[in-house]
Amino acid sequence: GGGANQSAAAALRARLAGGLASSAASAGDGNRATEVVAPLDSQGRRLHSLLGSAGDNALGTKAPLKEDLVSNPKFRGKVKATRRAEASAGRVEEEMSVVELAAREREGGQDMDEVFARNVVRLGGRYKGAEFSGLTGSRAGFDEEEDVDTKMYQGTEARMTQAKLREKERASAVAAHQRYLATMHQSPYSLENPHFRHWLVCARGERAYLMLRTNGLHPLQAAVVACEQAPSMRAVSEEVFAEVLQFKQALRRCLGAQGLGCIFIETAGRGGKAWAHLDCVPVPLEVEEDAPLYFKQALSSCDEEWATHKASIDTTKPGGLRKAIPMGFPYFHAEWVPSGHGGGAAHVIEDPDKFPANFGLGVVAGMLGVDPPRHTKGQGGPGREAERRAAEHFTNLFKPFDWTSQA
């Protein structure tokens, strides 16, 4: 899935940035440096044309001959849609079976259903079921006894020359790398951000860390954050997810020792700048008992009437969030532990632009009978020294439960 690929891509890009930085060499006029980038797109999918040899295309086949190319400048870089051109170009992908295309999708290729839909739109009135203008004698519409036309599941890359495909995917890799570097240096959750408020970090594992929140609903409100960039907790690797779970368990014990319950909330949007994190909001135990009622009621009325997904999805079943929410979907998730039994509710966000970023905090504020926190751009916080003292106080409370110092 796209989210898991993004998490793996972040790790690969980090290794390349660190391990290959010294291999940057001068290029062109000698004043420009060559920077190594991972052969991945913005979704973390492998760009196959950048992985082969110079004489091969993404499928490991030879580039087409000059006479096989479309002569019209408007379609430069495209191959003629004829059997002769296909044969001389050795375009193996057009002979791929559905099983082989599915395997390509699993290893990071494009979604087959998405590609099929784009091809239907591209053909318009020329689409006749199994027809793809390349199969002669094909009936208009096919049944289970007729071979599936796999061309309908191949994207525009299948009609590009090796040079054109390399050019397109190289630009995609460079753009994804630049966005990744910008996120790493600008996100408030990135440890590589030069303006990162490191004094708020109270505990750090190998793959996740715990930081105190300021201007929250409670002085002990904290956040569990993934060290490497990923769009959501649904998309992080199993290793990161395991550390996040350890932090959640430790926070429950820590706040329980203070006579408090807690509610974990996460709003996962869509986009390359999103960073996986969840908030832990301390609440009185009796308030935590009412969490299921409050959140299910709030989720039932948070989307438009035309919403296609279930308003509230139970995440207490085996598999939890990872089984309840499909990979790559923006979502909201709240989790609580009333009466010692785990509970939680998730919601697939239909329109991320309309869904309030502070939806969860607003619901908890209503449970507490207080106004939700407001963060105005340019609004000053409590100050660095006050934040240091608050973080030191929270660190001392958390220390007996800090699994990172006990490992």
N, C-alpha and C positions, 0 to 999 in steps of 0.2 A: 504494500500500500504506500501512497505518497508520503504519509506522515512518518512511517518507519524508515523510508528511504531518506527523508530529510535528516532524521536523527543520525543515521549512518553516514550521510554525506557530510554533516558537520564535523564528525570525528575524523573523516578522511581529510577534509580541508584543513583541519587543525594540524594533523600530522604533516601534511604537505607544507603548510606555512612555517612550521617549526623545523622539520627535518630537512627541507629542501631550500630553505631561505639562503643558505650559503652557496647553493648551486646556481643562483641567478647569475647570468652571464651577460656581457654587453652584446648588443645587437645593432644592426643597421649602421648608423654613423659612429658607433662607439660610445655615444652619450646616453643611449637608452638601454635600460635593463630589461632582460627577459624574465618575466615572473611565471613560475610554474603554477598552474591551476588544475584542479581535479576535473576529469572528463565527465562532469555531472551537470544536469540542468537544475533549475530552481526547485524542482520537486525531489532532487536527490537521485533521479533516474540516470542510469549510465547512457552516455552518448556513444553508440557503438561505432560510428564512423571514426571516432578519435582513438579507438582502441586497436584498430587493425594496422596493417603495414601501409606504406605510402601508395602501393599499386593496387590495393584492394579497397572495396567499398565496405559499408557496414556489415554486409553479409559474407564477407570473405571472398567475393567474386571480383573478376577483373572489370575495369572501367569500360563503358561502351565505346564503340568506334565512332569516328567523327561523322560518318554518314548516317549513324543512328540517331543523331541529335536533332531536335526541332530547330529549324532554321530561323523561324520568326523570332526577332530580338525580344519580343514581349514575353516569350516563354523560354528564355535562355536558361540552360541548365536542366531542361526537361528532356526525357527520352521519348522517341516516337512510340505510340501505342500500337505497335504491330508485332506479329509473331516473329518476323525476321529480326527486328531490332531486339526483341526480348531474348531470342536465341543467341545472337552474336554478342549481346551484352552479358549473357550468363546470369540473368536475374533470377537467382535461385529462390528468392522469397516468394515469387509468384507460383511456385510449385509447393509451397509450404502447406502442410495439413493444418486443420484446426487445432490439433493437439500441439503441433510445433509452435503455432502462433500463440497459444495459451501459455506455453513454456516461456516464450519470449516476453509475454506480458508479466509473468511472475518474476522474472529476473530483472525487471525494471523498465519494460517497454511500455508503450501507450495502452490505455484501456481499450479493449477490443470493442465494447459496446459504444464508447465515445467515438472511435474511429468509424464504425459502421454508420452511426447517425450522421456524422459529417459527410460521408460519401453519399448517403441518401439525399441530403440537402444539396450537395454539389451537382448530382445528376438531375435533380428536379423531375420534370416530366419524362425524362428518359429512363427513369428507374422503373423496371418491370419485374420486381421480385428478385429473381436470381440473375437478371440481366446486368451486365457490366460493360457492354459494348466490346468486350474482348473475346467472349465465348460465343462461337457460332453454333447455331442449332440448339441453343439453350431454350427451354420452355419458359414462358412468362409465369413465374412462380414455380416453386419446387416442393417436392414432398420428401419424406425421409428416405426414399429410394434413390433420389438424385443427389449427386455430389454437391456439397456446399461450395459456392463460389467464394473462395478465400480472398479474392481481390477486394471484396467489399470490406474486409477487415484489415486492409493495409492502408497506411496513411500516405501523405504526399511524398514521404521519403522514398517510397518504392518507385516513384516516377522521376527521381532526381538522378543526376550524374554523380559519380563519386566525388568530383571536385566541388560541385554545388552543395552536396550534403555535408562535406567536411567544413565548408565555409559557414553554412548555417549553424551547425552544431558547435563549431569553435566560438562563434559569436554568442551562442546561448551559454556555453560554459564560462566565458569571460564575464558576461553580464551577471550570471549567478554567483560567481566568485566575488565580484565587486559588491553585490548586495549583501553577501555573507560578511565580508570585511566591514562594511558600513554598519551592519547590525551588531557585530562584535565590538565595535568601538563606540556605538551610540546607545545601545539598549541599557536601561538602568539596572538590568539583571545580569549583565555580562561582567565577569570578573576582569576582562581585558579592557573595559571602558576606563579611560584615564580619570573620569569623574565619578567612578563607582564609589559609593559610600561604604567602604570596607569596615568602618567602625561599627556598623550595624550587624555584621555577621557574628553570630553567637556560637555556631558549630559548623564544621565542614567535613563531609566525607569525601570519598574519591570522585563521586559522580553527582552529588547533590549537596546543598548547604542550607542552613537555617538562618534567617535574618529577622530582626525585629522590625515591625511596621511602626511608622510614626503617623500621627493624625488619623488613627484608626478608631474603632468603636470601643477599644479597651486598651489600657496601658501595656498589657501582655500579648496583644495581637501580634502574630508572627506570620512568616511566609516560608514555605518550603520550595526551593528553586532548583531546577536542573542546572548543573555546571555548563553543559554544552547546549547550544541552541537547538530547540525542537519546538514545533508549533503548539504542542499540548502534552499533558500527562498521558493521554491515550497513545501518543505517537513516540514516546521515549522508549529506549531499549529496555529489555528485561532487567538488566543490571541497574539502570537508573531507577526504574520503577521499584525495585527491591529496596534501594536505599531510601526512597521517598516513603515507602511503607514503614521502615524502621523509624524515621523521623516522626511520622504520624503517631505511631504507638508510643514513642517516648514523650511526645507532647501531651497525649492523653493522660499518661501517668503523672507527668509534671503538673499539669493543671488540676488533675484529680487530687493531688496532695494539697492543693490550695483550696479545695472544696468547690472546684469549678468544673463544668463540662465544656465541650468545645464543638464547634461546627466548622467543617472544612468546605470551602467553596472554591470553584474554579470556573472561569469563563474563558473558553478556548475559541478564539476567532479564526479567521482564515487570512493567510498572507505570510510572506517570508520574514516579516519583522516580529512575528509572535514569538514569545518565549515561555516555555512551560513552567508554570508556578501555580501554587494554590495557597489560599489564605487560611489560617487557623484563627478563628474568632472565639475567645473565651466567653462563655455565657453561664449564668446560674444553672444548676442542675435541673431545677423545675422548668426552666425555659427550654432546655434541651429536650425535655420530654415532649414538648409541643411542636418540635421541629417538623415531624412528618406532616402534620395538619397544615401548618403555615406554608411550607414549600409546595406541597401538592396543590393547594388552593391558588398560590401565586403563579405556579407554572401553568395551570389550566386556563389562565386568562392573559398570558403574556404574549401570545402570538395572534396573528390575524385568523379570521374564520376559515381562510383557504389553506391553512397549514396542513401539510400532508403527513406529518409524523405525529405519533402519539405525544400528548402534552407532557406526561410524566412517565418516565421509564424507571422501573424498579431496578436498582443496582445491588440489591442484597443477595441475589441469586449467585450460584457458582460462576466465576469468571468476572463478576462485578462490572466495572466500567468498560473494560476492554472487550467484553462480549456484548454489552448492551449498545455500544455506540460504534457504528462503522468507521473504519479508518478514513481520515481526511475530512470528516464532517465537523463543522463548528458546533460547539455544544456548551451547555451549562451543567454543572454537577455540584450537588450538595451532599455532604455525608455527616452522619451523626451517630451517637451510640446511646440511645435511650434505654434505660433499665438494663444496661449491660449487653444488649443485643445490637449488633451493627445494623445500620439503616442508611439508606441513601436514595436519591432521586436524580435522574438526569433528564435533559431536554435537548433535542436537536434544534439548533437555531436556524430558522428558515431564512432570515435576512439579517446577517451580521451587522449591517449598517444601521438597522433600526433597533437592534437589541441593546438595552442599556448596559454599559460596561460595569456599572456598579449595582446591577440587579440583585446579586446575592447579598451584598452589604445592606441594601435597602430593605430586603426581607428580614434580615437579622435585626436591623434597627427597629423595624415595626414590632418584632417579638419583644424587644427590650423597652419599647415605648419611648425611644429617643429619635432625634433627627439623624438621618444618614450623614456620614462625613462628606464634606464638600472640598474638592481640590481645585482651586482656581489657579490658572496659569499665572506664574509670577508671585503667587502667595508664599510668603516666608514661613518656614517651618519653625520648630522649637529651637533651632540652633545646634551647631555641632557638639558643643560641650554638653548640652542637655541631652542630646541623643546618645552621647557616649555613656553618660551616667545611667540612662534608662537601659541601654544595651548591656552594661555591666551588671545591673541589677537582675535582668532577665537571664543572663548567662549564669549567674550564681544560683538562681532558682533551678535552672535546667541541668546544671552540672551533675547532680546525682543520677540523672537519667540519660546523660549524654553518652550514647553508644560509641561515638567516634573517638572519645578519649579512653574508652575501656577496651577498644579492639587491640 
